[in-house]
């Protein structure tokens, strides 16, 4: 099998290729600029020399003598050697030479076109003459009255320009080689750093890790929400999206736009890690854990794990409904046994009148039975809940009274079960041992009314607006673990159903909660 190269080799080769291509491109550009600079420098020198020759009075005066070449040739040679150009040629209007580096060509006609300078313009360009291809400048020579009487031509061979450029190449190549070497060393260092940052993993291994991580995070039955130090969501798995009722992946959004203030958002912003804290997300009761995410000892964000306690509550409520009859019978059997012992003792003491009075007193007046509930409840789930709560109240020493005015002609729905269960639990806690709880449930085609009263300490008027806020509770500090959720959940159900909840004082002396839940659209009696 053909062994593929590692990521480090690929990175190094790719970076070195980039460095070499960039260096060569820069070198070519620098060479072109250097060549252009040399040519521009020679153009300026040739044009300056040609203009100097054309303005020399001795050159201009020589045109009027019988033998101009005898005067102009020595002057032209002096200027040629002083300026370092290849040639300085002076001709008359007809193109016959008065000065030339090769004296044998004096008096001969030039081979290039003299029309541009004869028209009064300066010519600078490349032409091929008797000495070869050269870069040249031609300037018209004017008499004192401005008449063009000749041409001064100064040039340098292209071979000399190439030689001058070649002299500069070694230094340019040296700098480019140094730059390429430094770039290659930098590429090696960057490759080493990247490999260290990626734990020397290959691309396939990194991809496999990411795929495995996503599959695990999105496959577990526990919600996971990760928030970075900038309070942006960096991870929300499938279970968390379900628990938070999110339709689209919120990754990248600010946490304040997704998480609920007073619940998960405050938990994420907390300074300490927490375990098994109850929070509300919509109408779901969640058990949340907060952990600070750290890498190399530095905090990079917060991870929240979420578990749905609502489903547990529903399962327990169904189990309570199924176990209601058994629990009630067990309680009644225990009490009946005690009553029989008392009655038997009174009879043995020959006190039949006291036994009769005892029977009348404990004969079950006011007790809640399945027959009593069944007559009033048209919703089996609601009847089961009431029986279960009545049994719980009795075990806490609380008298549970079910109003004879209660009438439920149809299923009240899960919202009514949620409201009633939470209100009864709060009322039993508030009443305490020896207290009393009164419950009224009525439903018709318009909705469900739930009234729960107790004879506990009641709720101060100033606190009645706060008790529905998540986390607010009136329980004693030692009993506040997991508190402050029931009434908040009741408030959210009422708000969603466009209902109302009135809090006040009860006729029993404690608190009264009167809830109205309008019927859902499309539901009839």
N, C-alpha and C positions, 0 to 999 in steps of 0.2 A: 504494500500500500504506500501511496505517496504521502509523505509527512508534510503537513502544512506548517508554514512559518508561524512563530509566536507573535503575539500582539506587539511585544517590544521591538522585534525585528521590523515588523510592518511600520510601526511609528517612526523608528530611526531612519529607515530607507525613505519613507515618504517625506520626512522633514529635510533630510539631506538633499533629496531631489529638488524640493522646493527652494532650498538655500542655493543650490547650484544654478537652477534656472533663473532665480532672481539675480544672483551675482553676475551670471553671463549676460543677462539682459541689461543690467546696470552697466556692465563693462562695455558692451556694444554702444550703449547710449553715451557713455563717457568718452569712448574713442571717437565717436562721431562729433561730439562737442569739441574735443581737443583738435581734431582735424579742421573743423570749421573755424576754431579760434586761430589756428596757425594761418589759414588762408586769409582770414579777415585782417590779421596783423600784417601779412605781406601785401594785401591790397592797399592798406593805408600807407605802408612804406613806399610802394610803387607809385601810387597816386601822388604822394608828397614829392617824390623824386622827380616824376614827370612834370609836375607843376613848377618845380624849382628850375628845371632845365628850360621850360618854355618861357620863364620870366627873366632869365639871365640877360642883362643888356648886351653882354659880349656875344651871346648866341644870336640875339636878334640883329645886332649890328653886322654880324658875320654874313648874314644873308645878302647884304649889299656889296660884298667884296667879290673879286673875281674867283677866289678859291676858298669857299666857306669851310670845306672839310678840314683845311689846315688849322683853322681856329677852333672849330667845334669838336673835332675828334679828341684832342687832348683833354678838353673840359669834360666830355662825356665819360671818358675812361676814369677820370678822377672821381666823378660822382658815382659811377658803377661800383668801383672798389670800396668807396666810403659807405654806400648803402647796402652792400652785400647782395645785390640783385644779379641776375644772369647777364642781362644786357641793357644798354641804353642806346637807342637808335634815334637819329634825327634825320628827317627827310624834308624835301621841299613839297610844294603842292602837287607835283607830278608823281611823287612817291620815290624819287631818287635819293639814295642814302648820302648823308653828309657825315654820319658817325655810325660805327658798328664795331662789336668786339673783334670781328675778323676783318682786318684792314683790306683784305682782297675783295670784300664785298662792297666797299665804298664806291659810290658812283652807279651801283646797280639798283634796279627798281625792286621795291618790296613785293612779297608774294601775297600779302593779306590785303583785305579791303580797307582803304583809307577814307571811305565816304562819311563815316560817322564823325570823326574829328574835323574833317573838312567842312561839315555842315555847322560847326561851332559847338558840338556836344562832346562830352567826355565819354570815352568807352572804357569799360572795365569788364574783362571776361577772358575766356580760354580760347585760344586759336592755335593752329599749327603753322609754323613758319619754317625758315631755313634751318634753325637750330633745333627744331622739334616742337612738341606740344608744350605750350607754356601759358601761365596765367599772366596777363599783361594789362597795362593801363596806357591809353592813348589820349594825349591832351593837345589841342590846337595851339600853334605858336602864332601870335599876332604881332603885327608891326605897330608902330607908335600910333597910327591912325585907326587901329582896330582891325585892319585887314588880315585875314589868315594867310600866312606866308609859308607855313610848314607844319610838321607834326613831330611831337616828342613822344616816343614810345619806350616804356620801361617794362621789363618782364622777368619772370623767373620760371625755370623749367619745372614741369610737374614731377619729374624725377627728384628734383631737389626738395620739393614740398613733401614727397613721400619719404625721403630720407630723414627730413626733420621730424616727421610724425613717427617714423620708426625709432628715432632716438628717444622719444618719450614713452614708447610702449613698455620697455622693461619695468619702469617705475609704476606705470598703471597696472600692469599684470601683477606685480608684487603686492600692491595694495588690494587688488581683487582676490588674490590667493589668500592673503591674510584674513580678509573678510569672510571668505568661504570656510577657512579653517575654524575661525571663531564661531561661525554659524553652525558648523558640524558639531563642535564641542557643546554649544548651547542645545542643539537637538538631542545629543546624547544625555545631557543633564535633564532636559524636559522629559525625555522618554523614561529615565530612571525614576523621576518624581511621579509621573503618571502611573507607572507600574506599582510604585509603593502605595499610592493613594487607592488603587484598585485591588490591593492585596494580591498582586501578581496573578489575578484571574484572567482567563482568556474571554473573549467576547461571548462565545457559546456558553461558558460557565456563568457569566454575568446574566445573560438572558435567561438561562435555566433557573438561576436563583430568583430573579424577578418574577418569573412565571410561577414558581413554586410558592413564593411569598404571597402573590396575589391570590392564588388558588386557596392557600391556607387561611388568609385573612377573610376572604369573602365566603369561605365554606364553613367557618365555625358558627355555632349557634349562640354566639355572644356578640353584641354590638361593640365595635371598636371605632373610636373617633380620636384622631390625632390632630393637635393644634400646635403650630410652631410659635416661636417667640414673638412674631409679628401679629399673632392672633388670627392667622389665616388657617383654614382647614387644609391639611395635607393628606388626610386619609379618612374615608368614611366607608366602611364595608357594607355588604348587602344587608346584614341583619340590623345594623345601625340605621340604615335608610328606612327599613321597615318599621323599626321602633319609633323613629322620628317622623314617619309619614312623609318622606321625601320622594318626589317623583323623578328628579334628575340628580345626577352626581354633583354635589356642591363643592368638590375639591377645588381649591384655589380661592374660594369666596371668603370674605371676612367672617369669623365665627359669630359676630354679633348679628349677622343677617340670617343665620341658620339656627343657632342655639338659643334657647329661651332664657331671657333675663330672669333672675331669681331662681333658676334651676341649674341646668348644665353649664350655662355661660358663667355664672358665679362660681361654680365648682372648678371650671377650667382656669379662672382668674385667681383662684385661691393661692395662698402661699405655702400650704402644707398638703402633703398627700393624705388622702382619705380612703377608707374602706367601707363598703356596704352602706352607703348613704342613700336614703330614699329621696327621689326627686320625681317631679311630674314632668312629662313631655306630652303636651296636649292633655288627653284624659288617661294616659297610661302611667301607671305607677312603676318606676324603674328603680332597680338597685344599681347604683353607680359607684365605681371605684376610680380614684384619680392617682396617677403615677407620673412623676417627673421623668422625662426622657433625657438621658445624658449620654454624651459621647466624649471620651477622653477627659472625663471629669467636668465637662462643660454642659450646662443645660441647653437643650435645643428645642424644647417644647414640652407638651403635656399629652398624655395618653389617657383617654377615658374608656372604661369598659362598662357595658350596659347589659343588664339582665331584666327581663320582663317579669315583674311581680304581679301584674294584672292577671296573667294567665293562671298563676298560682292561686290567686284569690278566687277566680272563677271555678277552678277545680275544687278548691276547698268548700266553696259555697254549694256546688253540686253534691259533694260528699256529705256536707251537713244536711242537705235536704233529704238525702237517702237514709241518713242515720237518725233523722229526727224522731221517728216513732220509737226506735230502740232506746234512744237517750231519755225520751219522756217516760216510757214505760219503766226504765231502770230507776229513774228518780222517783216515780210514783210508787213503785214496789218498795223501795227503801223507806219512803215516808209511811207507806201503808203498814209496813212491818213495825215501825216505831209506834204508830197509832194503835195497832193491835195490842202491843205490849202494855201501853198505857191503859187501854180499855180493860184488858185482862186483869191488870193489877187493881183497878178500881172495883171490878166485880168481885175479886178475891177478898177485897177489904169490905165487901158488902155495902158498896156505895153506888147503887144503880143510878140514882138521880144525877150524881156527878158524872157518871159515864155517859148518860144521855146528853147532858149539857156539853161535854167534851166532843161528842160526836157531832153535835150541831155546830160547834165552833170551828172544827177542822174538817168539816164535811166537803170542802172543796169549793166553797163559795168564792167566786171571783177568779178562779184559776183558769188558765188558758189551755184548752184542749184542742185536739185535731178536729173534733166535731164542731166546736165553736168557730174555728177558722174556716173550715170547709163551707159552712153555711154562708159566710160573708165573702169568701174569696173565689172569684172565677178564674184566678191565675194560680195553677198548682205551684209554680216556682216561688211566687210571692207568699203563698201559704206556708210552704216549707221553710222559707227564710224567717217568717214571723215565729214559727214554732221553735226553730233553732235559736233565735235571739231570745225568745222567752225562757228557754232552758238555760242559756248562758246567764241571763239576768238573775234567774232564781239561784244559780250556783254562786253568784256574787252577793246574794242577799238583797236583791232589788225586786220590788213588786212590779210586775209587768202587767199593765192594764190595756186591753184591746177594746177600743170604743165599739159599742153595739151599733153605732151609726155607720160603721164602715161597710161599704158595699163596692165590690169590684166585679163588674159584669163581663170582663174580657181580660186577655193578657195585657198586663201593664207595660211589659217590655223590660229590657236590660237596664235602661236608664233609671227607671223607677226602683229596680232592685239595688242599683248602685247608691242612689240617694237615700233610700230607706235604710239600707244596711249601715252606711256611715253615720247617719243621724242617730240611729238607735245605739250604736257603739259609743258615740260621744255622750249621749244622754245617760247611759248606764254608768260610764266613768264619772260623769258629773254628779249623779245622784248618790253613788256610793252605797255601802251596806246600810240597810234600813230605809233606803230611799224608794221613790216611786217614779215610774216612767209610764206615760200615757201615749198611745199611738192611735191615730185615725188615718185610714186610707180610703179614699173614695175615687172612683173613676166613672167617666161617662164618655160619650162620643167626642166631647171637646177636649178631654185630657185627663190628667191624674192629679189629685190633690193629696199631699202627704203632710200630716201634722204630727210632730213629735215634741212632747213636753216632759219636763222633769222637775223635781223639787230640790235641785241642787243649789249652789250659790248664785246661779244666774250669770249674766254677762253685762258688764257695765256698758252704758250707752256709748261712751267714748270709744270702746273697743269693738263695737258691733260692725264698724266699717273695715276693721283690720283682720278679723278672724278668718276671712276667706282668702287671705294672702298666703301663698305657699311658705311653710316654715313657721308661721305664727301659731302659737298654741297657748292655752290658758292652763295647761297641766302643770303640776309641780315639776321643778327641775329634774328630780330623780326619775321622773316618768316620761321625759320628753324624747327619748330615743325613738326615732321613727314617727314622731308626731308632726302635726301641722300639715298633713296631707289630705285627710278626710274631707274637711270643709272646703279646701281648695278644689278638690275633685268635684264636690257637689256644685260649687260655683261654676265650674267649667261646663258641666252637664247642663245646668240651667241656662247658661249663656248660649250654648249651642242650640238648645231647644226654644230659644226666645221666650223662656219662662220667667218666673220671678221667685224670689225667696225673701220672706219677711222674718226678721229676728226681733224678738221682744220678750217681755216677761210673761210667764205662764200663770194660770190660775192655781197651779200647785205651789207657786212661790219661786220657781227657778227660771230656766230659759225655755223659750218656745221658738221652734223653727217651722214655718208654714211655707211649703213649697208647692208651686203650680207648674206642671209640665204640660204644655199644649200638645194635642195629638199630632202625630207626624202626618205629613201630607200623604194622602192615599190610603190611610188607615181608618177603617170604619168599625163601628161597634157590631 
